[in-house]
């Protein structure tokens, strides 16, 4: 599924009525540790659990699009100049 977001970190998501919403129930991570507690990855915020995030987005009325092109068509109808896409599988 493809979702349309703004450019903040963490991003806010666009609903079909073009309202922006910060979905606080999505868990974002910026690092990952191995079994010993050593950092094995550190970077930009990433969603920890895609399925949980998709459920949280649908719960608050954020629509996912089957293709990036479908998400782009929706984004262009909003009349905004910048947006991002987020792919969750």
DSSP file (Angstrom, degrees, kcal/mol; ACC not computed):
  #  RESIDUE AA STRUCTURE BP1 BP2  ACC     N-H-->O    O-->H-N    N-H-->O    O-->H-N    TCO  KAPPA ALPHA  PHI   PSI    X-CA   Y-CA   Z-CA
    1    1 A X              0   0    0      0, 0.0    87,-2.9     0, 0.0     2,-0.4   0.000 360.0 360.0 360.0 145.2    0.0    0.0    0.0
    2    2 A X  E     -AB  65  87A   0     63,-2.9    63,-3.0    85,-0.2     2,-0.3  -0.924 360.0-167.8-112.3 136.2    1.1    3.5   -0.7
    3    3 A X  E     - B   0  86A   0     83,-2.4    83,-2.4    -2,-0.4     2,-0.5  -0.920  17.8-130.7-123.5 149.3    0.3    6.4    1.6
    4    4 A X  E     + B   0  85A   0     59,-0.4    10,-2.5    -2,-0.3     2,-0.3  -0.876  34.2 171.6-103.5 128.7    0.7   10.2    1.0
    5    5 A X  E     -CB  13  84A   0     79,-2.7    79,-2.4    -2,-0.5     8,-0.2  -0.792  31.6-114.4-127.9 168.0    2.5   12.2    3.7
    6    6 A X        -     0   0    0      6,-2.1    77,-0.1    -2,-0.3    -1,-0.1  -0.215  41.5-100.4 -87.0-168.1    3.9   15.6    4.3
    7    7 A X  S    S+     0   0    0     75,-0.2     4,-0.1    -2,-0.1     2,-0.1   0.269  80.9 112.0-104.7  11.8    7.6   16.2    4.7
    8    8 A X  S    S-     0   0    0      4,-0.1     2,-0.5     2,-0.1    -2,-0.0  -0.348  74.3 -93.5 -78.9 166.0    7.9   16.5    8.5
    9    9 A X  S    S+     0   0    0      1,-0.2     2,-0.1     2,-0.1    -2,-0.1  -0.986 120.5  25.1-122.7 120.1    9.6   13.9   10.7
   10   10 A X  S    S-     0   0    0     -2,-0.5    -1,-0.2     1,-0.0    -2,-0.1   0.683 113.1-124.7 -68.3 158.5    7.7   11.9   11.7
   11   11 A X        -     0   0    0     -2,-0.1    12,-0.4    -4,-0.1     2,-0.3  -0.289   9.4-134.3 -73.5 155.2    5.4   12.5    8.8
   12   12 A X        -     0   0    0     10,-0.1    -6,-2.1    -4,-0.0     2,-0.3  -0.806  25.9-129.6 -99.1 151.6    1.8   13.4    9.0
   13   13 A X  E     -CD   5  21A   0      8,-3.0     8,-2.2    -2,-0.3     2,-0.4  -0.791   9.7-125.4-108.5 145.0   -0.6   11.5    6.7
   14   14 A X  E     - D   0  20A   0    -10,-2.5    49,-0.4    -2,-0.3   -10,-0.3  -0.746  19.3-151.4 -89.2 130.8   -3.2   12.9    4.3
   15   15 A X    >   -     0   0    0      4,-2.6     3,-2.4    -2,-0.4    47,-0.2  -0.502  37.1 -97.2 -87.4 167.0   -6.8   11.6    4.7
   16   16 A X  T 3  S+     0   0    0     45,-0.7    46,-0.1     1,-0.3    -1,-0.1   0.789 127.5  57.2 -57.6 -27.7   -9.1   11.5    1.6
   17   17 A X  T 3  S-     0   0    0      2,-0.1    -1,-0.3     1,-0.0     3,-0.1   0.349 120.9-112.2 -84.1   8.5  -10.6   14.9    2.7
   18   18 A X    <   +     0   0    0     -3,-2.4     2,-0.2     1,-0.3    -2,-0.1   0.444  69.9 143.6  73.0   6.8   -7.0   16.3    2.5
   19   19 A X        -     0   0    0     -5,-0.1    -4,-2.6     1,-0.0     2,-0.4  -0.514  47.9-130.4 -68.2 142.6   -6.8   16.8    6.3
   20   20 A X  E     -D   14   0A   0     -6,-0.2     2,-0.4    -2,-0.2    -6,-0.2  -0.773  27.3-174.6 -93.2 140.7   -3.3   16.1    7.7
   21   21 A X  E     -D   13   0A   0     -8,-2.2    -8,-3.0    -2,-0.4     2,-0.7  -0.998  23.9-141.9-139.7 135.8   -3.1   13.8   10.8
   22   22 A X        -     0   0    0     -2,-0.4     2,-1.1   -10,-0.2   -10,-0.1  -0.861  20.5-148.9 -90.7 118.9   -0.3   12.7   13.0
   23   23 A X    >   -     0   0    0     -2,-0.7     3,-1.3   -12,-0.4    34,-0.1  -0.757  16.3-177.3 -94.8  97.8   -0.9    9.1   13.8
   24   24 A X  T 3  S+     0   0    0     -2,-1.1    -1,-0.2     1,-0.3    32,-0.0   0.610  73.2  69.6 -74.3 -12.2    0.6    8.7   17.3
   25   25 A X  T 3  S+     0   0    0     31,-0.1     2,-0.4    -3,-0.1    -1,-0.3   0.540  76.5  97.1 -84.8  -5.0   -0.1    5.0   17.5
   26   26 A X  S <  S-     0   0    0     -3,-1.3     2,-0.6    30,-0.1    24,-0.1  -0.716  72.9-137.9 -83.0 130.3    2.5    4.2   14.9
   27   27 A X        -     0   0    0     -2,-0.4    21,-2.7    22,-0.2    22,-0.4  -0.801  19.5-166.0 -93.8 122.2    5.8    3.2   16.5
   28   28 A X  E     -E   47   0B   0     -2,-0.6     2,-0.3    19,-0.2    19,-0.2  -0.836   0.7-163.4-105.5 142.3    8.9    4.7   14.8
   29   29 A X  E     -E   46   0B   0     17,-3.1    17,-2.6    -2,-0.4     3,-0.1  -0.929  18.1-174.4-123.2 151.5   12.5    3.5   15.4
   30   30 A X  E    S+     0   0B   0     -2,-0.3    13,-2.5     1,-0.3     2,-0.3   0.365  74.6  24.8-121.7  -1.5   15.8    5.2   14.6
   31   31 A X  E     -E   42   0B   0     11,-0.2     2,-0.4    15,-0.1    -1,-0.3  -0.989  60.6-148.1-157.0 160.2   18.1    2.4   15.6
   32   32 A X  E     -E   41   0B   0      9,-2.5     8,-3.1    -2,-0.3     9,-1.4  -0.997  13.6-155.4-133.8 138.3   18.2   -1.4   15.9
   33   33 A X  E     -E   39   0B   0     -2,-0.4     6,-0.2     6,-0.3     2,-0.1  -0.801  11.6-130.4-112.4 152.6   20.2   -3.4   18.4
   34   34 A X    >   -     0   0    0      4,-2.5     3,-1.8    -2,-0.3    -1,-0.1  -0.242  47.6 -81.2 -85.6-175.1   21.5   -7.0   18.3
   35   35 A X  T 3  S+     0   0    0      1,-0.3    -1,-0.0     2,-0.1    -2,-0.0   0.763 131.0  53.6 -60.6 -26.5   21.0   -9.5   21.1
   36   36 A X  T 3  S-     0   0    0      2,-0.1    -1,-0.3     1,-0.0     3,-0.1   0.491 119.9-106.8 -87.5  -4.1   24.0   -8.1   23.0
   37   37 A X  S <  S+     0   0    0     -3,-1.8     2,-0.2     1,-0.3    -2,-0.1   0.465  72.6 142.0  92.2   1.6   22.6   -4.5   22.9
   38   38 A X        -     0   0    0      1,-0.1    -4,-2.5    -5,-0.0     2,-0.4  -0.562  58.5-111.5 -77.6 139.9   25.1   -3.3   20.3
   39   39 A X  E     +E   33   0B   0     -2,-0.2    -6,-0.3    -6,-0.2     3,-0.1  -0.576  38.4 171.7 -72.7 124.8   23.7   -0.9   17.7
   40   40 A X  E     +     0   0B   0     -8,-3.1     2,-0.3    -2,-0.4    -7,-0.2   0.559  68.7  20.2-108.0 -14.8   23.6   -2.6   14.3
   41   41 A X  E     +E   32   0B   0     -9,-1.4    -9,-2.5     2,-0.0    -1,-0.3  -0.970  57.9 172.5-154.7 138.6   21.6    0.2   12.5
   42   42 A X  E     +E   31   0B   0     -2,-0.3     2,-0.3   -11,-0.3   -11,-0.2  -0.979  30.2 102.7-145.6 135.0   20.9    3.8   13.1
   43   43 A X  E     -     0   0B   0    -13,-2.5     3,-0.1    -2,-0.3    -2,-0.0  -0.913  63.4 -12.4-176.6-157.6   19.2    6.2   10.7
   44   44 A X  E    S-     0   0B   0     -2,-0.3   -15,-0.1     1,-0.2    -1,-0.1  -0.248  86.6 -75.6 -62.9 153.1   16.1    8.1    9.7
   45   45 A X  E     -     0   0B   0    -17,-0.1     2,-0.3    -3,-0.1   -15,-0.2  -0.264  55.9-174.1 -55.9 134.4   12.9    7.2   11.5
   46   46 A X  E     -E   29   0B   0    -17,-2.6   -17,-3.1    -3,-0.1     2,-0.3  -0.962  31.4-103.4-130.2 145.0   11.5    3.9   10.2
   47   47 A X  E     -E   28   0B   0     -2,-0.3     3,-0.2   -19,-0.2   -19,-0.2  -0.533  24.7-152.1 -71.1 131.2    8.2    2.2   11.0
   48   48 A X  S    S+     0   0    0    -21,-2.7     2,-0.4    -2,-0.3    -1,-0.1   0.897  82.9  21.4 -72.1 -41.9    8.8   -0.7   13.4
   49   49 A X     >  -     0   0    0    -22,-0.4     4,-2.2     1,-0.1    -1,-0.3  -0.913  62.8-166.7-135.3 105.2    5.8   -2.9   12.3
   50   50 A X  H  > S+     0   0    0     -2,-0.4     4,-2.6    -3,-0.2     5,-0.2   0.886  89.6  51.0 -60.7 -42.6    4.2   -2.3    8.9
   51   51 A X  H  > S+     0   0    0      1,-0.2     4,-2.1     2,-0.2    -1,-0.2   0.903 111.2  48.3 -64.4 -40.5    1.1   -4.3    9.6
   52   52 A X  H  > S+     0   0    0      1,-0.2     4,-2.4     2,-0.2    -1,-0.2   0.897 112.1  50.4 -64.2 -39.5    0.4   -2.4   12.8
   53   53 A X  H  X S+     0   0    0     -4,-2.2     4,-2.6     2,-0.2    -2,-0.2   0.906 108.7  50.7 -66.5 -42.5    1.0    0.9   11.0
   54   54 A X  H  X S+     0   0    0     -4,-2.6     4,-2.5     2,-0.2     5,-0.2   0.928 111.9  48.2 -60.7 -44.7   -1.5    0.0    8.2
   55   55 A X  H  X S+     0   0    0     -4,-2.1     4,-2.2     1,-0.2    -2,-0.2   0.923 111.8  49.5 -61.0 -44.5   -4.1   -0.9   10.8
   56   56 A X  H  X S+     0   0    0     -4,-2.4     4,-1.3     2,-0.2    -2,-0.2   0.894 111.3  49.8 -62.6 -40.3   -3.5    2.3   12.7
   57   57 A X  H  <>S+     0   0    0     -4,-2.6     5,-2.7     1,-0.2     3,-0.4   0.933 112.1  46.2 -65.4 -46.5   -3.8    4.4    9.5
   58   58 A X  H ><5S+     0   0    0     -4,-2.5     3,-1.2     1,-0.2    -1,-0.2   0.865 106.4  60.8 -64.1 -34.7   -7.0    2.8    8.5
   59   59 A X  H 3<5S+     0   0    0     -4,-2.2    -1,-0.2     1,-0.3    -2,-0.2   0.849 109.0  42.0 -60.9 -35.2   -8.4    3.2   12.0
   60   60 A X  T 3<5S-     0   0    0     -4,-1.3    -1,-0.3    -3,-0.4    -2,-0.2   0.295 124.8 -98.8 -98.3   9.9   -8.0    7.0   11.7
   61   61 A X  T < 5S+     0   0    0     -3,-1.2   -45,-0.7     1,-0.3     2,-0.5   0.659  70.5 147.2  88.9  16.7   -9.3    7.2    8.2
   62   62 A X      < -     0   0    0     -5,-2.7     2,-0.4   -47,-0.2    -1,-0.3  -0.752  40.5-138.5 -86.1 129.8   -6.1    7.4    6.2
   63   63 A X        -     0   0    0     -2,-0.5   -59,-0.4   -49,-0.4     2,-0.3  -0.711   8.3-149.1 -92.9 136.7   -6.5    5.7    2.8
   64   64 A X        -     0   0    0     -2,-0.4     2,-0.4   -61,-0.1   -61,-0.2  -0.773  12.1-140.4 -98.2 149.6   -3.8    3.5    1.3
   65   65 A X  B     -A    2   0A   0    -63,-3.0   -63,-2.9    -2,-0.3     6,-0.1  -0.886  10.3-135.7-114.3 142.5   -3.4    3.3   -2.5
   66   66 A X  S    S+     0   0    0     -2,-0.4     2,-0.3   -65,-0.2    -1,-0.1   0.848  88.2  25.2 -65.2 -36.5   -2.6    0.1   -4.4
   67   67 A X  S  > S-     0   0    0    -65,-0.1     4,-1.9     1,-0.1     5,-0.1  -0.877  76.5-119.8-127.5 160.2    0.0    1.7   -6.6
   68   68 A X  H  > S+     0   0    0     -2,-0.3     4,-2.4     1,-0.2     5,-0.2   0.862 115.8  57.7 -63.7 -35.2    2.3    4.7   -6.3
   69   69 A X  H  > S+     0   0    0      2,-0.2     4,-2.3     1,-0.2    -1,-0.2   0.893 104.5  50.5 -63.7 -39.8    0.6    6.2   -9.4
   70   70 A X  H  > S+     0   0    0      2,-0.2     4,-1.9     1,-0.2    -1,-0.2   0.911 111.0  49.0 -63.0 -41.9   -2.8    6.0   -7.6
   71   71 A X  H  X S+     0   0    0     -4,-1.9     4,-2.6     1,-0.2    -2,-0.2   0.887 109.9  52.2 -64.0 -38.6   -1.2    7.8   -4.7
   72   72 A X  H  X S+     0   0    0     -4,-2.4     4,-2.3     2,-0.2    -2,-0.2   0.904 106.2  53.2 -64.4 -41.9    0.3   10.4   -7.0
   73   73 A X  H  X S+     0   0    0     -4,-2.3     4,-0.8     1,-0.2    -1,-0.2   0.918 111.5  46.4 -59.5 -43.6   -3.1   11.1   -8.6
   74   74 A X  H >< S+     0   0    0     -4,-1.9     3,-1.1     1,-0.2     4,-0.5   0.939 110.7  52.4 -62.9 -46.9   -4.6   11.7   -5.2
   75   75 A X  H ><>S+     0   0    0     -4,-2.6     3,-1.3     1,-0.3     5,-0.6   0.874 104.7  56.1 -59.0 -38.6   -1.7   14.0   -4.1
   76   76 A X  H ><5S+     0   0    0     -4,-2.3     3,-0.6     1,-0.3    -1,-0.3   0.749  99.6  60.5 -67.7 -22.7   -2.1   16.1   -7.2
   77   77 A X  T <<5S+     0   0    0     -3,-1.1    -1,-0.3    -4,-0.8    -2,-0.2   0.638  91.8  70.0 -77.4 -12.6   -5.8   16.8   -6.4
   78   78 A X  T < 5S-     0   0    0     -3,-1.3    -1,-0.2    -4,-0.5    -2,-0.2   0.704  95.6-132.0 -81.7 -20.2   -4.8   18.4   -3.1
   79   79 A X  T < 5 +     0   0    0     -3,-0.6     2,-0.2    -4,-0.4    -3,-0.1   0.731  59.8 133.6  75.6  21.3   -3.2   21.6   -4.6
   80   80 A X      < -     0   0    0     -5,-0.6    -1,-0.3     1,-0.1    -2,-0.1  -0.681  53.6-141.0-100.8 160.5   -0.1   21.3   -2.4
   81   81 A X  S    S+     0   0    0     -2,-0.2     2,-0.4     1,-0.2    -1,-0.1   0.804  79.2  34.5 -92.3 -31.0    3.4   21.7   -3.7
   82   82 A X        +     0   0    0      2,-0.0     2,-0.3     0, 0.0    -1,-0.2  -0.976  60.5 142.0-131.5 141.7    5.3   19.1   -1.7
   83   83 A X        -     0   0    0     -2,-0.4     2,-0.3   -77,-0.1   -77,-0.2  -0.954  29.0-137.9-159.0 169.7    4.5   15.6   -0.4
   84   84 A X  E     -B    5   0A   0    -79,-2.4   -79,-2.7    -2,-0.3     2,-0.4  -0.882  12.8-129.7-130.3 164.1    6.1   12.3    0.0
   85   85 A X  E     -B    4   0A   0     -2,-0.3     2,-0.4   -81,-0.2   -81,-0.2  -0.895  13.8-162.5-112.5 146.0    5.0    8.7   -0.5
   86   86 A X  E     -B    3   0A   0    -83,-2.4   -83,-2.4    -2,-0.4     2,-0.5  -0.989   7.3-153.7-129.0 123.2    5.4    5.9    2.0
   87   87 A X  E     +B    2   0A   0     -2,-0.4     2,-0.4   -85,-0.2   -85,-0.2  -0.843  14.5 179.7 -99.2 126.2    5.1    2.3    0.9
   88   88 A X              0   0    0    -87,-2.9    -2,-0.0    -2,-0.5     0, 0.0  -0.994 360.0 360.0-126.3 131.7    4.0   -0.3    3.5
   89   89 A X              0   0    0     -2,-0.4    -1,-0.1   -87,-0.0   -38,-0.1   0.359 360.0 360.0-119.0 360.0    3.6   -4.0    2.8
